[in-house]
Amino acid sequence: MGNKGVYVIWLHLPKRMGIAIGKLGTFDFEPGIYAYAGSAQRNLEQRVARHSHLDKKLHWHIDYLRAKAEFLGAALFYNQTKISECWLAQALLRLPGATLPAAGFGSSDCRCRAHLVQVPLALLQSRLVLLSDSIHDIDLGAAQTLALLNAGD
Ligand SMILES: [Zn+2]
């Protein structure tokens, strides 16, 4: 398997705050769980590891949110082409209760409304068997992410 594909990362924002997202503008983010769909057509694992780290220059839209939020986990979909990133983003938007906090977030070079959604914690808890009652232990891999997305259809 090549080290390339698409991914979803899961973040937890502990409190409500306004966050400047680069040149996109400043948005109000409610506390809660966020899911972001991205693509790395090379060095997929390094890209996701980069999202988990805080010590870096802010480059992508997601970096600005990540700087204020906790990294909960990631789902990697190997050998998926870049178009699957948009498919993932659109599937996330169809989840019951999903909201779009920042139009254009992560979707500067495609026609999606955004590649970031806020997902109700209750939805995750009702759809998935989590290992712990602590949201800090959410670590949604690819299989769990696909189950969640299918459940939302
Ligand atoms: Zn897109």
Backbone and ligand atoms as CSV (ligand in chain L), in Angstrom:
chain,resi,resn,atom,element,x,y,z
A,1,MET,N,N,0.845,-1.193,0.000
A,1,MET,CA,C,0.000,0.000,0.000
A,1,MET,C,C,0.877,1.239,0.000
A,2,GLY,N,N,0.493,2.177,-0.822
A,2,GLY,CA,C,1.220,3.438,-0.833
A,2,GLY,C,C,0.821,4.299,0.349
A,3,ASN,N,N,1.730,5.172,0.716
A,3,ASN,CA,C,1.466,6.075,1.838
A,3,ASN,C,C,0.784,7.338,1.311
A,4,LYS,N,N,-0.422,7.143,0.778
A,4,LYS,CA,C,-1.189,8.272,0.240
A,4,LYS,C,C,-2.662,7.958,0.381
A,5,GLY,N,N,-3.494,8.998,0.307
A,5,GLY,CA,C,-4.924,8.785,0.417
A,5,GLY,C,C,-5.633,9.993,0.998
A,6,VAL,N,N,-6.764,9.728,1.653
A,6,VAL,CA,C,-7.547,10.806,2.268
A,6,VAL,C,C,-7.767,10.460,3.730
A,7,TYR,N,N,-8.229,11.445,4.482
A,7,TYR,CA,C,-8.341,11.235,5.919
A,7,TYR,C,C,-9.420,12.118,6.518
A,8,VAL,N,N,-9.890,11.704,7.688
A,8,VAL,CA,C,-10.735,12.545,8.536
A,8,VAL,C,C,-10.002,12.704,9.860
A,9,ILE,N,N,-9.902,13.922,10.341
A,9,ILE,CA,C,-9.380,14.092,11.701
A,9,ILE,C,C,-10.490,14.637,12.599
A,10,TRP,N,N,-10.442,14.220,13.854
A,10,TRP,CA,C,-11.452,14.545,14.854
A,10,TRP,C,C,-10.820,15.440,15.914
A,11,LEU,N,N,-11.479,16.588,16.142
A,11,LEU,CA,C,-10.980,17.565,17.107
A,11,LEU,C,C,-12.048,17.857,18.145
A,12,HIS,N,N,-11.622,18.251,19.320
A,12,HIS,CA,C,-12.533,18.698,20.377
A,12,HIS,C,C,-12.163,20.117,20.776
A,13,LEU,N,N,-13.144,21.026,20.642
A,13,LEU,CA,C,-12.936,22.404,21.082
A,13,LEU,C,C,-13.584,22.550,22.459
A,14,PRO,N,N,-12.820,22.870,23.497
A,14,PRO,CA,C,-13.359,22.813,24.857
A,14,PRO,C,C,-14.311,23.950,25.198
A,15,LYS,N,N,-14.168,25.100,24.541
A,15,LYS,CA,C,-15.083,26.199,24.870
A,15,LYS,C,C,-15.346,27.036,23.632
A,16,ARG,N,N,-16.418,27.850,23.725
A,16,ARG,CA,C,-16.794,28.702,22.607
A,16,ARG,C,C,-15.733,29.789,22.417
A,17,MET,N,N,-15.365,30.021,21.152
A,17,MET,CA,C,-14.404,31.096,20.894
A,17,MET,C,C,-14.439,31.517,19.433
A,18,GLY,N,N,-14.017,32.760,19.216
A,18,GLY,CA,C,-13.811,33.223,17.864
A,18,GLY,C,C,-12.390,32.901,17.445
A,19,ILE,N,N,-12.236,32.335,16.257
A,19,ILE,CA,C,-10.907,31.940,15.784
A,19,ILE,C,C,-10.704,32.505,14.382
A,20,ALA,N,N,-9.579,33.191,14.193
A,20,ALA,CA,C,-9.225,33.688,12.868
A,20,ALA,C,C,-8.649,32.542,12.058
A,21,ILE,N,N,-9.294,32.245,10.906
A,21,ILE,CA,C,-8.867,31.128,10.055
A,21,ILE,C,C,-8.118,31.697,8.862
A,22,GLY,N,N,-6.902,32.107,9.093
A,22,GLY,CA,C,-6.082,32.657,8.012
A,22,GLY,C,C,-6.810,33.781,7.295
A,23,LYS,N,N,-6.731,33.753,5.963
A,23,LYS,CA,C,-7.345,34.802,5.162
A,23,LYS,C,C,-8.851,34.590,4.979
A,24,LEU,N,N,-9.358,33.449,5.449
A,24,LEU,CA,C,-10.788,33.143,5.275
A,24,LEU,C,C,-11.650,34.046,6.139
A,25,GLY,N,N,-11.128,34.458,7.297
A,25,GLY,CA,C,-11.878,35.322,8.196
A,25,GLY,C,C,-11.966,34.725,9.588
A,26,THR,N,N,-12.674,35.445,10.469
A,26,THR,CA,C,-12.835,34.993,11.852
A,26,THR,C,C,-14.243,34.452,12.040
A,27,PHE,N,N,-14.346,33.296,12.672
A,27,PHE,CA,C,-15.621,32.612,12.845
A,27,PHE,C,C,-15.817,32.265,14.315
A,28,ASP,N,N,-17.091,32.227,14.735
A,28,ASP,CA,C,-17.427,31.762,16.074
A,28,ASP,C,C,-17.561,30.248,16.051
A,29,PHE,N,N,-16.817,29.583,16.885
A,29,PHE,CA,C,-16.885,28.128,16.982
A,29,PHE,C,C,-17.487,27.753,18.327
A,30,GLU,N,N,-18.539,26.923,18.277
A,30,GLU,CA,C,-19.151,26.416,19.500
A,30,GLU,C,C,-18.270,25.309,20.070
A,31,PRO,N,N,-18.339,25.099,21.378
A,31,PRO,CA,C,-17.602,23.961,21.937
A,31,PRO,C,C,-18.173,22.655,21.395
A,32,GLY,N,N,-17.318,21.679,21.178
A,32,GLY,CA,C,-17.820,20.397,20.703
A,32,GLY,C,C,-16.830,19.658,19.827
A,33,ILE,N,N,-17.380,18.716,19.058
A,33,ILE,CA,C,-16.584,17.805,18.241
A,33,ILE,C,C,-16.600,18.284,16.786
A,34,TYR,N,N,-15.429,18.334,16.182
A,34,TYR,CA,C,-15.290,18.745,14.793
A,34,TYR,C,C,-14.630,17.644,13.974
A,35,ALA,N,N,-15.100,17.514,12.744
A,35,ALA,CA,C,-14.513,16.548,11.814
A,35,ALA,C,C,-14.067,17.299,10.565
A,36,TYR,N,N,-12.840,17.004,10.115
A,36,TYR,CA,C,-12.264,17.666,8.947
A,36,TYR,C,C,-11.796,16.614,7.950
A,37,ALA,N,N,-12.182,16.788,6.691
A,37,ALA,CA,C,-11.768,15.862,5.639
A,37,ALA,C,C,-10.637,16.479,4.838
A,38,GLY,N,N,-9.561,15.709,4.656
A,38,GLY,CA,C,-8.409,16.194,3.906
A,38,GLY,C,C,-7.839,15.126,3.001
A,39,SER,N,N,-6.854,15.509,2.209
A,39,SER,CA,C,-6.208,14.610,1.260
A,39,SER,C,C,-4.702,14.814,1.316
A,40,ALA,N,N,-3.978,13.731,1.206
A,40,ALA,CA,C,-2.518,13.808,1.071
A,40,ALA,C,C,-2.117,12.755,0.042
A,41,GLN,N,N,-1.809,13.209,-1.159
A,41,GLN,CA,C,-1.501,12.268,-2.231
A,41,GLN,C,C,-0.043,11.807,-2.180
A,42,ARG,N,N,0.674,12.232,-1.158
A,42,ARG,CA,C,1.936,11.620,-0.762
A,42,ARG,C,C,2.126,11.892,0.728
A,43,ASN,N,N,2.848,11.028,1.416
A,43,ASN,CA,C,3.147,11.207,2.840
A,43,ASN,C,C,1.881,11.384,3.693
A,44,LEU,N,N,0.913,10.504,3.479
A,44,LEU,CA,C,-0.362,10.585,4.210
A,44,LEU,C,C,-0.154,10.502,5.723
A,45,GLU,N,N,0.642,9.523,6.147
A,45,GLU,CA,C,0.816,9.330,7.591
A,45,GLU,C,C,1.533,10.518,8.227
A,46,GLN,N,N,2.489,11.084,7.508
A,46,GLN,CA,C,3.193,12.258,8.026
A,46,GLN,C,C,2.257,13.464,8.107
A,47,ARG,N,N,1.332,13.566,7.117
A,47,ARG,CA,C,0.385,14.685,7.149
A,47,ARG,C,C,-0.501,14.598,8.383
A,48,VAL,N,N,-1.021,13.402,8.643
A,48,VAL,CA,C,-1.907,13.237,9.801
A,48,VAL,C,C,-1.120,13.446,11.101
A,49,ALA,N,N,0.096,12.966,11.138
A,49,ALA,CA,C,0.932,13.191,12.320
A,49,ALA,C,C,1.172,14.683,12.522
A,50,ARG,N,N,1.346,15.403,11.409
A,50,ARG,CA,C,1.529,16.853,11.500
A,50,ARG,C,C,0.312,17.509,12.152
A,51,HIS,N,N,-0.893,17.049,11.770
A,51,HIS,CA,C,-2.109,17.617,12.370
A,51,HIS,C,C,-2.142,17.362,13.880
A,52,SER,N,N,-1.546,16.282,14.324
A,52,SER,CA,C,-1.604,15.954,15.751
A,52,SER,C,C,-0.638,16.818,16.553
A,53,HIS,N,N,0.336,17.409,15.892
A,53,HIS,CA,C,1.343,18.210,16.595
A,53,HIS,C,C,0.962,19.691,16.584
A,54,LEU,N,N,1.397,20.399,17.617
A,54,LEU,CA,C,1.076,21.821,17.728
A,54,LEU,C,C,2.216,22.721,17.290
A,55,ASP,N,N,3.429,22.238,17.347
A,55,ASP,CA,C,4.601,23.072,17.106
A,55,ASP,C,C,4.886,23.150,15.612
A,56,LYS,N,N,4.275,24.133,14.935
A,56,LYS,CA,C,4.440,24.257,13.487
A,56,LYS,C,C,3.930,25.606,13.044
A,57,LYS,N,N,4.309,26.001,11.849
A,57,LYS,CA,C,3.733,27.196,11.241
A,57,LYS,C,C,2.293,26.883,10.823
A,58,LEU,N,N,1.426,27.882,10.952
A,58,LEU,CA,C,0.038,27.691,10.542
A,58,LEU,C,C,-0.053,27.891,9.038
A,59,HIS,N,N,-0.498,26.870,8.330
A,59,HIS,CA,C,-0.499,26.889,6.877
A,59,HIS,C,C,-1.907,26.660,6.324
A,60,TRP,N,N,-2.496,25.506,6.632
A,60,TRP,CA,C,-3.838,25.192,6.149
A,60,TRP,C,C,-4.884,25.759,7.111
A,61,HIS,N,N,-6.126,25.921,6.614
A,61,HIS,CA,C,-7.226,26.389,7.473
A,61,HIS,C,C,-7.307,25.564,8.752
A,62,ILE,N,N,-7.166,24.252,8.609
A,62,ILE,CA,C,-7.340,23.371,9.767
A,62,ILE,C,C,-6.283,23.653,10.840
A,63,ASP,N,N,-5.124,24.157,10.445
A,63,ASP,CA,C,-4.070,24.439,11.429
A,63,ASP,C,C,-4.532,25.478,12.456
A,64,TYR,N,N,-5.339,26.440,12.001
A,64,TYR,CA,C,-5.780,27.522,12.904
A,64,TYR,C,C,-6.773,27.002,13.937
A,65,LEU,N,N,-7.642,26.097,13.527
A,65,LEU,CA,C,-8.573,25.490,14.482
A,65,LEU,C,C,-7.838,24.512,15.394
A,66,ARG,N,N,-6.957,23.726,14.805
A,66,ARG,CA,C,-6.187,22.737,15.577
A,66,ARG,C,C,-5.394,23.417,16.706
A,67,ALA,N,N,-4.942,24.637,16.466
A,67,ALA,CA,C,-4.135,25.344,17.465
A,67,ALA,C,C,-4.930,25.609,18.738
A,68,LYS,N,N,-6.277,25.615,18.633
A,68,LYS,CA,C,-7.133,25.894,19.791
A,68,LYS,C,C,-7.852,24.656,20.304
A,69,ALA,N,N,-7.790,23.568,19.565
A,69,ALA,CA,C,-8.590,22.381,19.873
A,69,ALA,C,C,-7.690,21.197,20.200
A,70,GLU,N,N,-8.286,20.207,20.832
A,70,GLU,CA,C,-7.563,18.970,21.116
A,70,GLU,C,C,-7.678,18.018,19.935
A,71,PHE,N,N,-6.614,17.311,19.641
A,71,PHE,CA,C,-6.606,16.284,18.601
A,71,PHE,C,C,-7.114,14.983,19.216
A,72,LEU,N,N,-8.237,14.480,18.715
A,72,LEU,CA,C,-8.845,13.280,19.304
A,72,LEU,C,C,-8.449,12.004,18.573
A,73,GLY,N,N,-8.300,12.094,17.263
A,73,GLY,CA,C,-7.980,10.891,16.506
A,73,GLY,C,C,-8.135,11.153,15.025
A,74,ALA,N,N,-7.856,10.130,14.235
A,74,ALA,CA,C,-7.892,10.271,12.785
A,74,ALA,C,C,-8.303,8.959,12.139
A,75,ALA,N,N,-8.887,9.081,10.963
A,75,ALA,CA,C,-9.198,7.919,10.129
A,75,ALA,C,C,-8.458,8.078,8.815
A,76,LEU,N,N,-7.663,7.070,8.445
A,76,LEU,CA,C,-6.893,7.121,7.202
A,76,LEU,C,C,-7.499,6.160,6.187
A,77,PHE,N,N,-7.717,6.660,4.976
A,77,PHE,CA,C,-8.239,5.842,3.876
A,77,PHE,C,C,-7.156,5.784,2.804
A,78,TYR,N,N,-6.424,4.679,2.793
A,78,TYR,CA,C,-5.251,4.581,1.915
A,78,TYR,C,C,-5.653,4.445,0.451
A,79,ASN,N,N,-4.808,4.994,-0.412
A,79,ASN,CA,C,-4.912,4.839,-1.867
A,79,ASN,C,C,-6.205,5.391,-2.433
A,80,GLN,N,N,-6.824,6.332,-1.734
A,80,GLN,CA,C,-7.988,7.038,-2.278
A,80,GLN,C,C,-7.497,8.315,-2.959
A,81,THR,N,N,-8.052,8.602,-4.119
A,81,THR,CA,C,-7.637,9.808,-4.828
A,81,THR,C,C,-8.280,11.042,-4.201
A,82,LYS,N,N,-7.827,12.203,-4.646
A,82,LYS,CA,C,-8.210,13.450,-4.004
A,82,LYS,C,C,-9.718,13.678,-4.006
A,83,ILE,N,N,-10.431,13.163,-5.011
A,83,ILE,CA,C,-11.876,13.394,-5.076
A,83,ILE,C,C,-12.585,12.772,-3.878
A,84,SER,N,N,-12.004,11.727,-3.290
A,84,SER,CA,C,-12.628,11.105,-2.118
A,84,SER,C,C,-12.652,12.044,-0.918
A,85,GLU,N,N,-11.745,13.001,-0.899
A,85,GLU,CA,C,-11.750,14.013,0.156
A,85,GLU,C,C,-13.086,14.764,0.133
A,86,CYS,N,N,-13.560,15.111,-1.053
A,86,CYS,CA,C,-14.833,15.824,-1.177
A,86,CYS,C,C,-15.999,14.897,-0.842
A,87,TRP,N,N,-15.902,13.640,-1.250
A,87,TRP,CA,C,-16.951,12.678,-0.894
A,87,TRP,C,C,-17.057,12.562,0.624
A,88,LEU,N,N,-15.935,12.492,1.298
A,88,LEU,CA,C,-15.948,12.413,2.762
A,88,LEU,C,C,-16.570,13.663,3.368
A,89,ALA,N,N,-16.182,14.827,2.853
A,89,ALA,CA,C,-16.694,16.091,3.398
A,89,ALA,C,C,-18.213,16.155,3.238
A,90,GLN,N,N,-18.709,15.723,2.089
A,90,GLN,CA,C,-20.150,15.776,1.849
A,90,GLN,C,C,-20.888,14.757,2.704
A,91,ALA,N,N,-20.275,13.604,2.942
A,91,ALA,CA,C,-20.900,12.610,3.815
A,91,ALA,C,C,-20.960,13.123,5.254
A,92,LEU,N,N,-19.920,13.802,5.688
A,92,LEU,CA,C,-19.916,14.380,7.041
A,92,LEU,C,C,-21.037,15.398,7.187
A,93,LEU,N,N,-21.258,16.206,6.140
A,93,LEU,CA,C,-22.300,17.236,6.192
A,93,LEU,C,C,-23.693,16.633,6.270
A,94,ARG,N,N,-23.859,15.408,5.797
A,94,ARG,CA,C,-25.173,14.768,5.819
A,94,ARG,C,C,-25.484,14.103,7.155
A,95,LEU,N,N,-24.525,14.043,8.067
A,95,LEU,CA,C,-24.788,13.420,9.366
A,95,LEU,C,C,-25.872,14.206,10.102
A,96,PRO,N,N,-26.782,13.513,10.783
A,96,PRO,CA,C,-27.831,14.220,11.517
A,96,PRO,C,C,-27.236,15.182,12.543
A,97,GLY,N,N,-27.675,16.414,12.495
A,97,GLY,CA,C,-27.205,17.393,13.464
A,97,GLY,C,C,-25.884,18.040,13.111
A,98,ALA,N,N,-25.274,17.613,12.011
A,98,ALA,CA,C,-24.006,18.223,11.611
A,98,ALA,C,C,-24.243,19.671,11.193
A,99,THR,N,N,-23.353,20.555,11.601
A,99,THR,CA,C,-23.453,21.951,11.206
A,99,THR,C,C,-22.153,22.380,10.548
A,100,LEU,N,N,-22.255,23.474,9.780
A,100,LEU,CA,C,-21.117,23.983,9.023
A,100,LEU,C,C,-20.723,25.324,9.642
A,101,PRO,N,N,-19.674,25.330,10.443
A,101,PRO,CA,C,-19.344,26.537,11.189
A,101,PRO,C,C,-18.637,27.612,10.370
A,102,ALA,N,N,-18.017,27.254,9.258
A,102,ALA,CA,C,-17.191,28.221,8.525
A,102,ALA,C,C,-17.232,27.883,7.035
A,103,ALA,N,N,-18.057,28.642,6.279
A,103,ALA,CA,C,-18.163,28.398,4.840
A,103,ALA,C,C,-16.805,28.589,4.172
A,104,GLY,N,N,-16.430,27.659,3.323
A,104,GLY,CA,C,-15.178,27.751,2.590
A,104,GLY,C,C,-13.991,27.131,3.294
A,105,PHE,N,N,-14.204,26.638,4.525
A,105,PHE,CA,C,-13.115,26.074,5.318
A,105,PHE,C,C,-12.582,24.813,4.625
A,106,GLY,N,N,-11.340,24.860,4.199
A,106,GLY,CA,C,-10.705,23.686,3.584
A,106,GLY,C,C,-11.155,23.402,2.166
A,107,SER,N,N,-11.997,24.251,1.603
A,107,SER,CA,C,-12.538,23.958,0.268
A,107,SER,C,C,-12.245,25.087,-0.716
A,108,SER,N,N,-11.049,25.651,-0.590
A,108,SER,CA,C,-10.664,26.743,-1.486
A,108,SER,C,C,-10.513,26.277,-2.929
A,109,ASP,N,N,-10.147,25.007,-3.124
A,109,ASP,CA,C,-9.851,24.530,-4.478
A,109,ASP,C,C,-10.823,23.455,-4.948
A,110,CYS,N,N,-12.050,23.474,-4.401
A,110,CYS,CA,C,-13.084,22.572,-4.900
A,110,CYS,C,C,-14.428,23.271,-4.743
A,111,ARG,N,N,-15.518,22.568,-5.039
A,111,ARG,CA,C,-16.826,23.206,-5.029
A,111,ARG,C,C,-17.635,22.881,-3.778
A,112,CYS,N,N,-17.044,22.223,-2.793
A,112,CYS,CA,C,-17.745,21.918,-1.548
A,112,CYS,C,C,-18.002,23.201,-0.758
A,113,ARG,N,N,-19.041,23.169,0.066
A,113,ARG,CA,C,-19.310,24.325,0.934
A,113,ARG,C,C,-18.229,24.448,1.995
A,114,ALA,N,N,-17.731,23.326,2.479
A,114,ALA,CA,C,-16.644,23.316,3.455
A,114,ALA,C,C,-16.187,21.880,3.641
A,115,HIS,N,N,-14.978,21.725,4.151
A,115,HIS,CA,C,-14.486,20.387,4.499
A,115,HIS,C,C,-14.448,20.179,6.010
A,116,LEU,N,N,-15.129,21.067,6.744
A,116,LEU,CA,C,-15.175,20.973,8.207
A,116,LEU,C,C,-16.629,20.993,8.653
A,117,VAL,N,N,-16.993,20.078,9.531
A,117,VAL,CA,C,-18.323,20.099,10.130
A,117,VAL,C,C,-18.187,19.948,11.636
A,118,GLN,N,N,-19.190,20.473,12.342
A,118,GLN,CA,C,-19.308,20.156,13.762
A,118,GLN,C,C,-20.330,19.046,13.898
A,119,VAL,N,N,-19.989,18.048,14.688
A,119,VAL,CA,C,-20.821,16.856,14.841
A,119,VAL,C,C,-21.281,16.766,16.291
A,120,PRO,N,N,-22.566,16.510,16.535
A,120,PRO,CA,C,-23.023,16.379,17.922
A,120,PRO,C,C,-22.339,15.217,18.633
A,121,LEU,N,N,-21.876,15.475,19.829
A,121,LEU,CA,C,-21.277,14.395,20.612
A,121,LEU,C,C,-22.276,13.272,20.814
A,122,ALA,N,N,-23.552,13.623,21.022
A,122,ALA,CA,C,-24.570,12.607,21.252
A,122,ALA,C,C,-24.679,11.664,20.061
A,123,LEU,N,N,-24.468,12.202,18.864
A,123,LEU,CA,C,-24.529,11.355,17.672
A,123,LEU,C,C,-23.425,10.304,17.715
A,124,LEU,N,N,-22.222,10.748,18.028
A,124,LEU,CA,C,-21.116,9.793,18.095
A,124,LEU,C,C,-21.393,8.723,19.136
A,125,GLN,N,N,-21.916,9.147,20.285
A,125,GLN,CA,C,-22.132,8.195,21.369
A,125,GLN,C,C,-23.241,7.218,21.044
A,126,SER,N,N,-24.255,7.683,20.272
A,126,SER,CA,C,-25.372,6.797,19.975
A,126,SER,C,C,-25.045,5.856,18.830
A,127,ARG,N,N,-24.167,6.260,17.925
A,127,ARG,CA,C,-23.891,5.443,16.744
A,127,ARG,C,C,-22.750,4.461,16.953
A,128,LEU,N,N,-21.900,4.742,17.896
A,128,LEU,CA,C,-20.676,3.968,18.009
A,128,LEU,C,C,-20.471,3.478,19.430
A,129,VAL,N,N,-19.890,2.345,19.566
A,129,VAL,CA,C,-19.481,1.860,20.870
A,129,VAL,C,C,-18.095,2.425,21.141
A,130,LEU,N,N,-18.032,3.330,22.079
A,130,LEU,CA,C,-16.743,3.937,22.387
A,130,LEU,C,C,-16.079,3.187,23.531
A,131,LEU,N,N,-14.777,3.261,23.552
A,131,LEU,CA,C,-14.019,2.508,24.543
A,131,LEU,C,C,-14.114,3.132,25.921
A,132,SER,N,N,-14.507,4.363,25.984
A,132,SER,CA,C,-14.514,5.075,27.250
A,132,SER,C,C,-15.636,6.095,27.227
A,133,ASP,N,N,-16.089,6.514,28.407
A,133,ASP,CA,C,-17.094,7.573,28.440
A,133,ASP,C,C,-16.447,8.948,28.341
A,134,SER,N,N,-15.159,8.991,28.217
A,134,SER,CA,C,-14.475,10.280,28.089
A,134,SER,C,C,-14.305,10.630,26.626
A,135,ILE,N,N,-14.741,11.839,26.239
A,135,ILE,CA,C,-14.580,12.229,24.843
A,135,ILE,C,C,-13.108,12.351,24.477
A,136,HIS,N,N,-12.246,12.463,25.459
A,136,HIS,CA,C,-10.823,12.582,25.160
A,136,HIS,C,C,-10.236,11.275,24.629
A,137,ASP,N,N,-11.019,10.209,24.766
A,137,ASP,CA,C,-10.523,8.925,24.294
A,137,ASP,C,C,-11.106,8.525,22.937
A,138,ILE,N,N,-11.883,9.430,22.334
A,138,ILE,CA,C,-12.395,9.128,20.994
A,138,ILE,C,C,-11.214,8.991,20.033
A,139,ASP,N,N,-11.165,7.904,19.316
A,139,ASP,CA,C,-10.103,7.699,18.333
A,139,ASP,C,C,-10.726,6.940,17.172
A,140,LEU,N,N,-11.359,7.678,16.273
A,140,LEU,CA,C,-12.157,7.041,15.244
A,140,LEU,C,C,-11.291,6.648,14.062
A,141,GLY,N,N,-11.110,5.364,13.899
A,141,GLY,CA,C,-10.391,4.845,12.751
A,141,GLY,C,C,-11.293,4.788,11.527
A,142,ALA,N,N,-10.741,4.273,10.434
A,142,ALA,CA,C,-11.468,4.271,9.166
A,142,ALA,C,C,-12.754,3.462,9.249
A,143,ALA,N,N,-12.718,2.294,9.890
A,143,ALA,CA,C,-13.903,1.446,9.949
A,143,ALA,C,C,-15.015,2.134,10.729
A,144,GLN,N,N,-14.647,2.741,11.853
A,144,GLN,CA,C,-15.651,3.444,12.655
A,144,GLN,C,C,-16.198,4.649,11.910
A,145,THR,N,N,-15.312,5.356,11.211
A,145,THR,CA,C,-15.753,6.537,10.457
A,145,THR,C,C,-16.727,6.132,9.364
A,146,LEU,N,N,-16.418,5.049,8.648
A,146,LEU,CA,C,-17.327,4.594,7.593
A,146,LEU,C,C,-18.664,4.159,8.182
A,147,ALA,N,N,-18.636,3.500,9.342
A,147,ALA,CA,C,-19.883,3.079,9.983
A,147,ALA,C,C,-20.713,4.294,10.350
A,148,LEU,N,N,-20.045,5.305,10.852
A,148,LEU,CA,C,-20.753,6.531,11.236
A,148,LEU,C,C,-21.360,7.206,10.010
A,149,LEU,N,N,-20.589,7.302,8.943
A,149,LEU,CA,C,-21.078,7.970,7.742
A,149,LEU,C,C,-22.227,7.190,7.124
A,150,ASN,N,N,-22.132,5.871,7.111
A,150,ASN,CA,C,-23.216,5.066,6.564
A,150,ASN,C,C,-24.471,5.195,7.420
A,151,ALA,N,N,-24.283,5.287,8.743
A,151,ALA,CA,C,-25.421,5.409,9.638
A,151,ALA,C,C,-26.143,6.730,9.391
A,152,GLY,N,N,-25.415,7.726,8.906
A,152,GLY,CA,C,-26.019,9.030,8.687
A,152,GLY,C,C,-26.815,9.111,7.389
A,153,ASP,N,N,-26.690,8.153,6.518
A,153,ASP,CA,C,-27.420,8.211,5.238
A,153,ASP,C,C,-28.903,7.908,5.423
L,1,ZN,ZN,ZN,-14.333,19.440,-1.635
